[in-house]
Amino acid sequence: MVSNDTVSTARLNVDRELCLGAGRCVLTDPDLFDQDEDDGRVLLLTGPDEEPEVTAAVRRAVQFCPTGALTLSDG
């Protein structure tokens, strides 16, 4: 069963080269995103083979990213 907050066909993509370390993603979903202590760029708090669940909070983080370092693509 899929909740209303989940978009099961979308995939989260993270481009650390585009990230400038604004931290909006961390403020939006601190359970999924963090910032690298060295350069401030986005880190995903998932295992290397895990796909994060695309929730409403993840969609907001993508929307609020000032550089487009976070994107969603089809499954």
C-alpha positions in Angstrom: 0.0 0.0 0.0 1.3 3.4 -1.0 0.5 6.5 1.1 -0.6 9.8 -0.4 2.8 11.3 0.5 4.7 8.8 -1.7 5.3 8.9 -5.4 6.5 5.4 -6.2 7.4 6.0 -9.8 9.8 8.9 -9.2 13.5 8.6 -8.4 15.6 11.2 -6.6 18.8 12.4 -8.2 21.5 14.3 -6.4 24.3 16.3 -8.2 26.8 17.2 -5.6 28.8 19.3 -8.1 25.8 21.7 -8.5 25.1 21.9 -4.8 26.3 25.1 -3.1 25.4 24.1 0.4 22.4 26.3 1.1 20.9 23.6 3.3 17.3 24.0 2.3 17.0 20.2 1.7 18.3 19.5 5.2 15.7 21.9 6.7 13.0 20.3 4.6 13.7 16.7 5.3 16.5 16.2 8.0 15.8 12.4 8.1 17.0 12.1 4.5 19.5 14.9 3.9 22.6 16.2 5.6 25.5 18.4 4.7 29.1 17.3 4.4 31.2 18.8 7.2 34.1 19.6 4.8 32.3 21.4 2.0 28.7 21.8 3.1 27.3 19.9 0.1 24.3 17.7 0.3 24.6 14.1 1.6 21.9 11.5 1.4 21.3 9.6 4.6 20.6 6.2 2.9 22.7 3.2 2.4 24.7 2.8 -0.9 22.1 0.5 -2.5 19.0 2.1 -1.0 16.6 4.3 -3.1 15.1 6.9 -0.9 11.3 7.0 -0.7 10.0 10.1 -2.7 7.7 11.7 -0.2 6.0 15.1 -0.2 9.0 16.4 1.8 11.4 15.2 -0.8 9.4 16.9 -3.5 9.5 20.1 -1.5 13.3 19.8 -1.1 13.7 19.4 -4.9 11.5 22.4 -5.4 13.4 24.6 -2.9 16.9 23.7 -4.1 18.4 26.9 -5.4 20.8 25.3 -7.9 18.8 22.3 -9.1 21.2 19.9 -7.5 18.1 17.8 -6.5 15.9 16.5 -9.3 13.2 13.8 -9.8 13.1 11.5 -12.7 10.8 8.7 -13.8 11.5 5.4 -12.0 
